């Protein structure tokens, strides 16, 4: 059992006063904070998971991860339990118990209640009789899909999850592996500033998306000043490592920022992270598709954003343990600009061509996601296949008074993405559908 070496909690403070001057740069500083700080409305410090057992690419001795504190129930050292039939058993991971007469469902190896109402401290464990317990090297794995159903290419969403199905998902929790392109971007910092070579922490920076096994797409304002970054793919619940498919960590070897990125007004807020080694494509790790150059999604299209961000705006908001998702409609540019002019941005605000908009519905906005995270929209006539149309950038409040959230327009910047990806020797066709 891992010991927490550190817990970092960042409390964001927001200046909620109106700015009547219409000065865009000062207003954006209220939204995002001054360049280099983390005081903005949509800047989130989400929980970052514990390391998986055994080494992974990019791991170094003496590093740990930070966690937002959660509620600990029970004692993990005590594995005894009582089955529904009143028999004594042992709590083991759900895929290490061959429960008699329990047929493996098509979408996974079990049905798990994420609210944790079972007899074991962890909802990922099941109460197993000794004769049914399997050795760790022989887990029950979900059956592969029929050959004719196996998907190839980018953008495939696992709508029902992979490895298991969940119940209790009443607050917008994503299924495990539902968005296989979703990644967490981490920065590596020493525990003690006076000992930079000592114990290290993986501190959450923001979200991103995998567009190639070795390339991540994200927002520039999260990574422009970063020195040492790491990317984690395949993550879901940041406070457990009990999923049947582990997450993967890779170090960032090169950061490409758009040459016209403006940290004051966030124009061209786009960046590419090139990894030291490619991610292995697995059931819970995959790549997303990108739209053709200059293609814009029709207004009203229902799209999905995902992240580990706050569940609501303001001091009452709490950072998420399990990956969340939120559905938002695309808003046309003129309507979005008109709505934004009604805020403290003022009547002369102009929406830059590098942005698009989505949302504006009460309690449904990207404060439930993270800056840098993907906004994905369905591909017409292809069920469960998606393109990334936007990158979470900024907003005024969160789903308040019909004000949409603002995203980087990925289609409008597709040529730049292709140029930089090809320039590093990688194939843009990995994210082309």
TORLO-861480 format. One line per field, with one value per residue (C-alpha): residue number from 0; residue in three letters; x, y, z. Coordinates in Angstrom, 3 decimals, m for minus. Layout:
! residues N
num = [NUM|...] $
residuo = [Ala|...] $
east = [X|...] $
north = [Y|...] $
up = [Z|...] $
END
This chain:
! residues 433
num = [0|1|2|3|4|5|6|7|8|9|10|11|12|13|14|15|16|17|18|19|20|21|22|23|24|25|26|27|28|29|30|31|32|33|34|35|36|37|38|39|40|41|42|43|44|45|46|47|48|49|50|51|52|53|54|55|56|57|58|59|60|61|62|63|64|65|66|67|68|69|70|71|72|73|74|75|76|77|78|79|80|81|82|83|84|85|86|87|88|89|90|91|92|93|94|95|96|97|98|99|100|101|102|103|104|105|106|107|108|109|110|111|112|113|114|115|116|117|118|119|120|121|122|123|124|125|126|127|128|129|130|131|132|133|134|135|136|137|138|139|140|141|142|143|144|145|146|147|148|149|150|151|152|153|154|155|156|157|158|159|160|161|162|163|164|165|166|167|168|169|170|171|172|173|174|175|176|177|178|179|180|181|182|183|184|185|186|187|188|189|190|191|192|193|194|195|196|197|198|199|200|201|202|203|204|205|206|207|208|209|210|211|212|213|214|215|216|217|218|219|220|221|222|223|224|225|226|227|228|229|230|231|232|233|234|235|236|237|238|239|240|241|242|243|244|245|246|247|248|249|250|251|252|253|254|255|256|257|258|259|260|261|262|263|264|265|266|267|268|269|270|271|272|273|274|275|276|277|278|279|280|281|282|283|284|285|286|287|288|289|290|291|292|293|294|295|296|297|298|299|300|301|302|303|304|305|306|307|308|309|310|311|312|313|314|315|316|317|318|319|320|321|322|323|324|325|326|327|328|329|330|331|332|333|334|335|336|337|338|339|340|341|342|343|344|345|346|347|348|349|350|351|352|353|354|355|356|357|358|359|360|361|362|363|364|365|366|367|368|369|370|371|372|373|374|375|376|377|378|379|380|381|382|383|384|385|386|387|388|389|390|391|392|393|394|395|396|397|398|399|400|401|402|403|404|405|406|407|408|409|410|411|412|413|414|415|416|417|418|419|420|421|422|423|424|425|426|427|428|429|430|431|432] $
residuo = [Unk|Unk|Unk|Unk|Unk|Unk|Unk|Unk|Unk|Unk|Unk|Unk|Unk|Unk|Unk|Unk|Unk|Unk|Unk|Unk|Unk|Unk|Unk|Unk|Unk|Unk|Unk|Unk|Unk|Unk|Unk|Unk|Unk|Unk|Unk|Unk|Unk|Unk|Unk|Unk|Unk|Unk|Unk|Unk|Unk|Unk|Unk|Unk|Unk|Unk|Unk|Unk|Unk|Unk|Unk|Unk|Unk|Unk|Unk|Unk|Unk|Unk|Unk|Unk|Unk|Unk|Unk|Unk|Unk|Unk|Unk|Unk|Unk|Unk|Unk|Unk|Unk|Unk|Unk|Unk|Unk|Unk|Unk|Unk|Unk|Unk|Unk|Unk|Unk|Unk|Unk|Unk|Unk|Unk|Unk|Unk|Unk|Unk|Unk|Unk|Unk|Unk|Unk|Unk|Unk|Unk|Unk|Unk|Unk|Unk|Unk|Unk|Unk|Unk|Unk|Unk|Unk|Unk|Unk|Unk|Unk|Unk|Unk|Unk|Unk|Unk|Unk|Unk|Unk|Unk|Unk|Unk|Unk|Unk|Unk|Unk|Unk|Unk|Unk|Unk|Unk|Unk|Unk|Unk|Unk|Unk|Unk|Unk|Unk|Unk|Unk|Unk|Unk|Unk|Unk|Unk|Unk|Unk|Unk|Unk|Unk|Unk|Unk|Unk|Unk|Unk|Unk|Unk|Unk|Unk|Unk|Unk|Unk|Unk|Unk|Unk|Unk|Unk|Unk|Unk|Unk|Unk|Unk|Unk|Unk|Unk|Unk|Unk|Unk|Unk|Unk|Unk|Unk|Unk|Unk|Unk|Unk|Unk|Unk|Unk|Unk|Unk|Unk|Unk|Unk|Unk|Unk|Unk|Unk|Unk|Unk|Unk|Unk|Unk|Unk|Unk|Unk|Unk|Unk|Unk|Unk|Unk|Unk|Unk|Unk|Unk|Unk|Unk|Unk|Unk|Unk|Unk|Unk|Unk|Unk|Unk|Unk|Unk|Unk|Unk|Unk|Unk|Unk|Unk|Unk|Unk|Unk|Unk|Unk|Unk|Unk|Unk|Unk|Unk|Unk|Unk|Unk|Unk|Unk|Unk|Unk|Unk|Unk|Unk|Unk|Unk|Unk|Unk|Unk|Unk|Unk|Unk|Unk|Unk|Unk|Unk|Unk|Unk|Unk|Unk|Unk|Unk|Unk|Unk|Unk|Unk|Unk|Unk|Unk|Unk|Unk|Unk|Unk|Unk|Unk|Unk|Unk|Unk|Unk|Unk|Unk|Unk|Unk|Unk|Unk|Unk|Unk|Unk|Unk|Unk|Unk|Unk|Unk|Unk|Unk|Unk|Unk|Unk|Unk|Unk|Unk|Unk|Unk|Unk|Unk|Unk|Unk|Unk|Unk|Unk|Unk|Unk|Unk|Unk|Unk|Unk|Unk|Unk|Unk|Unk|Unk|Unk|Unk|Unk|Unk|Unk|Unk|Unk|Unk|Unk|Unk|Unk|Unk|Unk|Unk|Unk|Unk|Unk|Unk|Unk|Unk|Unk|Unk|Unk|Unk|Unk|Unk|Unk|Unk|Unk|Unk|Unk|Unk|Unk|Unk|Unk|Unk|Unk|Unk|Unk|Unk|Unk|Unk|Unk|Unk|Unk|Unk|Unk|Unk|Unk|Unk|Unk|Unk|Unk|Unk|Unk|Unk|Unk|Unk|Unk|Unk|Unk|Unk|Unk|Unk|Unk|Unk|Unk|Unk|Unk|Unk|Unk|Unk|Unk|Unk|Unk|Unk|Unk|Unk|Unk|Unk|Unk|Unk|Unk|Unk|Unk|Unk|Unk|Unk|Unk|Unk|Unk|Unk] $
east = [0.000|1.364|2.091|1.261|4.454|2.670|m0.726|m0.980|m4.191|m4.405|m7.224|m8.117|m9.250|m11.419|m12.044|m15.739|m16.090|m17.257|m14.724|m16.401|m13.368|m13.544|m9.730|m9.347|m5.910|m6.816|m10.064|m8.249|m5.866|m8.912|m10.020|m6.666|m4.471|m1.221|1.010|2.667|0.294|m2.594|m5.359|m7.756|m11.360|m10.789|m7.332|m7.737|m5.381|m6.911|m5.972|m3.023|m2.762|m0.399|2.211|1.314|3.177|6.440|8.418|6.959|8.685|9.786|9.679|12.602|13.503|12.208|9.182|5.624|2.304|0.092|m3.498|m6.425|m7.535|m10.448|m12.611|m10.923|m13.319|m12.252|m8.810|m7.083|m4.860|m7.889|m9.023|m11.616|m15.258|m18.608|m20.348|m24.023|m24.628|m23.035|m19.881|m16.425|m14.349|m11.475|m11.523|m9.616|m9.573|m12.687|m10.806|m9.137|m12.326|m13.913|m17.312|m19.278|m22.167|m21.163|m21.172|m18.780|m20.817|m20.026|m18.696|m16.386|m15.745|m18.187|m20.625|m19.079|m20.814|m18.522|m20.372|m18.665|m21.660|m20.278|m18.609|m15.058|m13.338|m12.582|m15.361|m12.862|m12.688|m15.139|m15.726|m14.346|m14.458|m11.048|m11.768|m12.718|m9.663|m7.369|m3.590|m2.496|m1.015|m4.370|m6.884|m10.252|m9.968|m12.831|m13.365|m12.128|m14.835|m15.782|m13.375|m15.992|m16.605|m12.973|m12.385|m9.356|m8.241|m8.713|m11.576|m13.388|m15.156|m15.788|m19.295|m19.814|m16.246|m13.736|m12.920|m16.001|m19.206|m20.156|m23.284|m23.731|m22.519|m25.005|m22.669|m21.331|m18.601|m17.048|m16.735|m13.291|m11.595|m14.554|m12.283|m9.034|m7.372|m7.712|m4.389|m3.209|m0.233|2.075|5.081|7.879|8.864|11.126|9.494|12.203|13.348|16.657|17.233|16.347|17.831|15.826|12.254|10.044|6.315|4.116|1.941|m1.118|m0.895|m3.911|m5.551|m4.668|m5.435|m3.403|m3.431|m0.517|1.102|3.912|2.128|m0.260|m2.447|m3.120|m3.460|m0.305|m0.958|m0.565|2.801|4.465|6.729|7.099|10.495|10.022|6.704|5.239|2.089|m0.189|m2.583|m5.215|m6.020|m9.538|m9.857|m6.876|m7.006|m6.778|m4.485|m6.843|m8.142|m7.310|m5.585|m2.936|m2.167|1.019|3.526|5.883|8.246|7.915|10.993|9.880|7.203|5.956|4.071|2.276|4.505|1.586|0.496|m0.266|m0.205|m2.126|m5.254|m4.645|m4.858|m3.505|m3.581|m2.343|0.653|1.982|3.906|6.251|6.938|10.239|8.630|5.294|2.316|1.223|m2.256|m4.442|m8.183|m7.939|m5.307|m6.005|m5.856|m8.555|m9.354|m8.953|m11.266|m10.149|m8.491|m10.838|m13.844|m16.245|m18.874|m22.493|m24.080|m26.232|m24.106|m23.909|m20.252|m18.431|m15.734|m13.893|m11.534|m10.785|m11.773|m14.202|m17.775|m19.051|m17.821|m16.410|m15.066|m17.680|m16.318|m14.432|m11.846|m12.761|m11.294|m12.953|m12.788|m15.923|m17.679|m20.158|m22.245|m22.404|m23.841|m21.671|m22.576|m22.129|m19.547|m21.912|m24.149|m21.135|m19.591|m22.915|m23.253|m19.667|m20.221|m22.898|m20.246|m17.461|m15.593|m17.679|m19.602|m16.490|m15.148|m14.168|m13.942|m10.648|m10.570|m8.506|m11.493|m14.809|m17.614|m19.770|m21.990|m24.072|m26.442|m26.965|m24.642|m23.283|m19.967|m16.246|m15.598|m16.360|m13.313|m9.755|m7.927|m6.143|m8.655|m10.455|m13.930|m14.951|m17.880|m19.513|m18.530|m21.636|m22.814|m20.160|m21.555|m19.287|m16.568|m15.408|m13.244|m11.655|m13.116|m11.928|m9.447|m10.748|m9.354|m11.289|m14.675|m16.596|m18.008|m19.339|m22.549|m24.042|m26.658|m26.311|m22.636|m20.790|m17.308|m14.464|m12.324|m9.374|m10.702|m8.777|m10.072|m8.886|m5.393|m5.200|m2.604|m0.303|m0.731|0.059|3.120|4.622|3.780|5.266|8.228|9.158|8.961|5.490|2.488|m0.588|m2.643|m2.853|m5.476|m7.055|m10.305] $
north = [0.000|3.371|6.012|9.592|11.580|14.857|16.357|19.678|21.650|24.854|27.231|29.521|33.042|34.904|38.603|38.727|42.506|43.976|45.729|48.630|49.843|47.345|46.892|43.386|42.651|43.630|41.688|38.593|38.956|38.786|35.648|33.888|35.773|37.400|35.503|32.631|32.342|29.928|32.190|32.067|30.958|27.861|27.034|23.833|21.789|18.350|15.179|13.318|9.570|7.348|5.471|2.103|m0.897|m1.495|0.822|2.723|4.754|8.065|6.981|8.001|6.819|9.000|10.506|10.498|11.998|14.541|13.904|16.047|14.546|12.173|10.419|7.245|4.528|1.353|m0.108|m1.413|m3.618|m5.615|m7.668|m9.786|m9.415|m11.159|m12.178|m11.549|m15.144|m14.462|m16.461|m15.182|m13.994|m11.766|m8.423|m8.735|m6.721|m7.315|m9.111|m11.598|m13.310|m16.015|m15.859|m19.044|m18.790|m15.213|m14.807|m12.249|m9.459|m8.359|m4.929|m6.079|m8.342|m6.947|m4.245|m1.849|0.728|3.759|4.932|2.114|0.591|m2.950|m4.966|m3.908|m0.565|0.008|m0.063|m1.714|m4.777|m7.636|m10.018|m13.318|m16.815|m18.445|m21.212|m18.541|m16.335|m16.299|m15.750|m12.237|m13.558|m15.005|m12.127|m12.369|m10.168|m8.876|m10.847|m9.120|m7.712|m9.783|m9.215|m7.415|m4.958|m4.064|m0.382|0.982|4.566|7.606|9.024|5.952|6.581|3.620|4.715|1.839|1.844|m1.006|m3.756|m3.175|m1.187|1.238|2.224|5.221|7.638|10.373|13.386|13.170|10.599|9.215|5.455|3.907|4.262|6.181|8.913|7.054|10.195|12.120|12.831|14.634|16.968|17.008|19.074|17.524|19.532|18.821|18.347|20.534|23.535|23.423|19.861|19.904|16.437|14.853|13.581|14.753|15.386|15.086|18.212|18.526|21.286|20.721|18.428|17.481|14.997|12.317|12.963|10.604|7.968|10.470|13.854|15.672|18.678|21.227|24.930|27.048|29.083|25.975|24.885|27.980|28.540|24.904|23.274|19.588|18.014|14.536|13.192|10.530|8.630|6.053|7.622|7.536|7.395|9.311|7.661|4.022|1.855|m1.126|m0.813|m3.818|m1.607|0.713|4.291|5.166|7.947|9.540|12.473|15.485|15.969|19.063|21.763|23.587|26.854|28.754|31.667|34.117|32.999|36.062|35.446|38.677|37.955|34.231|34.500|31.304|29.482|26.179|23.927|20.504|18.255|15.735|12.718|10.970|7.604|6.715|5.632|2.042|1.998|m0.127|m0.362|2.708|4.664|5.865|8.912|11.423|12.645|16.283|18.184|19.094|22.519|25.479|23.218|24.553|22.502|23.532|25.584|23.460|20.323|18.546|17.972|16.536|18.011|15.965|16.604|16.352|19.946|21.587|20.403|23.976|27.562|29.448|28.566|25.851|23.901|20.683|19.026|15.636|12.224|10.352|11.791|13.818|14.665|17.376|17.810|21.321|22.775|24.594|28.302|30.294|33.087|36.052|34.803|34.047|37.470|39.124|37.172|37.914|41.644|41.536|40.531|42.632|42.239|45.153|46.110|46.471|42.949|41.126|37.316|36.388|33.999|31.475|30.871|29.033|28.805|26.159|25.917|28.616|26.177|26.474|24.188|22.655|24.210|23.555|24.461|20.733|20.208|21.527|24.108|22.345|19.500|18.457|19.362|16.513|16.459|13.463|12.553|12.449|8.971|7.217|6.128|6.673|8.346|11.886|14.762|17.307|20.658|22.688|23.048|24.383|27.931|30.463|31.779|34.313|32.419|28.977|28.368|31.544|33.759|32.032|32.952|30.304|29.026|29.885|27.226|27.192|26.534|23.400|23.291|26.825|25.850|22.410|23.523|24.685|21.347|19.361|21.487|21.041|17.337|16.550|18.782|16.523|13.430|12.181|11.317|13.587|10.708|9.200|11.833|12.077|10.226] $
up = [0.000|m0.999|1.550|0.726|0.807|0.229|m0.334|m2.097|m1.977|m3.974|m3.101|m5.992|m5.233|m7.690|m7.952|m8.752|m9.081|m12.356|m14.564|m16.258|m18.174|m21.026|m20.934|m22.390|m20.990|m17.430|m17.676|m18.889|m15.973|m13.725|m15.551|m15.724|m13.295|m14.272|m16.708|m14.921|m11.964|m11.404|m10.095|m13.039|m13.080|m15.207|m13.854|m11.871|m9.769|m9.980|m8.129|m9.589|m9.147|m7.288|m9.318|m10.729|m9.291|m11.087|m13.360|m16.294|m18.972|m17.543|m13.901|m11.723|m8.298|m5.531|m7.287|m6.031|m7.056|m5.387|m4.411|m3.512|m0.199|m0.438|2.090|3.297|4.383|6.102|6.546|3.443|5.597|6.737|3.737|5.531|4.495|4.486|1.264|0.543|1.673|5.061|4.305|5.307|2.373|1.371|m0.466|m3.741|m6.950|m9.000|m11.779|m9.397|m8.258|m10.386|m8.706|m9.332|m11.790|m12.582|m16.355|m17.804|m19.338|m22.862|m21.886|m19.086|m16.177|m13.668|m12.616|m10.087|m7.911|m7.710|m4.607|m2.717|m0.945|m0.919|1.867|0.903|1.653|m2.046|m4.619|m6.990|m4.708|m4.359|m1.481|m2.743|m1.277|m1.000|m3.580|m6.158|m5.775|m8.791|m8.641|m9.691|m12.940|m14.004|m13.875|m15.568|m18.630|m20.720|m23.924|m27.083|m29.344|m32.390|m35.259|m37.321|m34.442|m33.781|m34.522|m36.348|m36.619|m34.404|m32.387|m31.066|m27.787|m25.490|m24.552|m22.096|m20.790|m20.907|m18.420|m16.264|m16.140|m13.377|m11.505|m9.248|m11.951|m11.090|m11.238|m14.773|m14.122|m17.288|m17.736|m17.381|m20.788|m22.247|m23.638|m24.392|m25.792|m22.498|m20.753|m17.635|m17.966|m14.934|m13.953|m11.934|m8.869|m5.890|m2.496|m0.996|m3.051|m1.211|m2.421|m6.154|m6.664|m3.856|m3.661|m6.555|m6.962|m10.042|m9.845|m12.074|m14.700|m16.954|m19.462|m23.010|m25.759|m27.494|m31.268|m32.039|m29.802|m29.267|m29.549|m27.179|m28.024|m25.264|m24.409|m24.569|m21.418|m19.255|m20.633|m22.121|m19.112|m18.066|m17.737|m16.964|m17.954|m17.978|m19.629|m18.133|m20.401|m19.488|m16.118|m14.640|m10.838|m9.481|m6.059|m7.087|m9.182|m9.193|m12.761|m14.936|m17.529|m15.995|m16.907|m18.790|m18.061|m20.598|m20.277|m22.589|m24.737|m26.701|m26.371|m29.477|m28.818|m31.570|m32.611|m32.304|m28.837|m26.718|m22.982|m22.376|m24.441|m25.127|m28.907|m30.561|m27.228|m28.630|m27.972|m28.909|m26.524|m28.102|m25.894|m25.296|m26.106|m27.742|m25.699|m26.173|m27.680|m25.394|m24.674|m22.407|m24.390|m27.936|m30.212|m31.138|m34.643|m35.672|m38.039|m41.568|m41.923|m41.294|m40.720|m38.105|m36.332|m36.873|m34.105|m31.834|m32.193|m28.833|m27.908|m24.895|m22.670|m20.045|m17.142|m13.435|m12.712|m10.308|m9.989|m9.677|m9.942|m6.973|m3.546|m3.075|m6.051|m5.403|m7.603|m8.951|m8.239|m11.103|m14.630|m15.376|m18.623|m19.605|m22.754|m24.226|m27.455|m29.992|m30.184|m33.416|m33.318|m33.596|m30.797|m28.611|m29.158|m28.381|m25.125|m24.085|m24.664|m21.966|m19.417|m17.935|m21.233|m22.477|m25.610|m27.794|m27.201|m30.399|m30.449|m32.070|m35.024|m33.028|m30.701|m30.884|m28.321|m26.669|m23.634|m21.980|m20.290|m16.560|m14.573|m17.784|m18.659|m18.717|m15.112|m14.931|m17.157|m17.228|m19.303|m22.160|m22.189|m25.379|m26.572|m28.882|m31.299|m33.018|m36.562|m38.717|m39.750|m37.579|m34.240|m31.200|m33.282|m32.476|m33.645|m31.347|m32.312|m29.338|m26.494|m23.169|m22.913|m20.822|m19.788|m17.708|m14.768|m15.462|m17.384|m15.930|m17.609|m20.962|m21.350|m23.416|m22.646|m25.024|m26.681|m29.054|m32.573|m33.562|m37.168|m37.787|m36.576|m38.200|m40.769|m37.978|m36.174|m39.330|m40.070|m36.607|m36.327|m39.762|m38.983|m36.070|m38.289|m37.301|m39.473|m39.353|m40.736|m37.215|m36.349|m39.827|m40.392] $
END
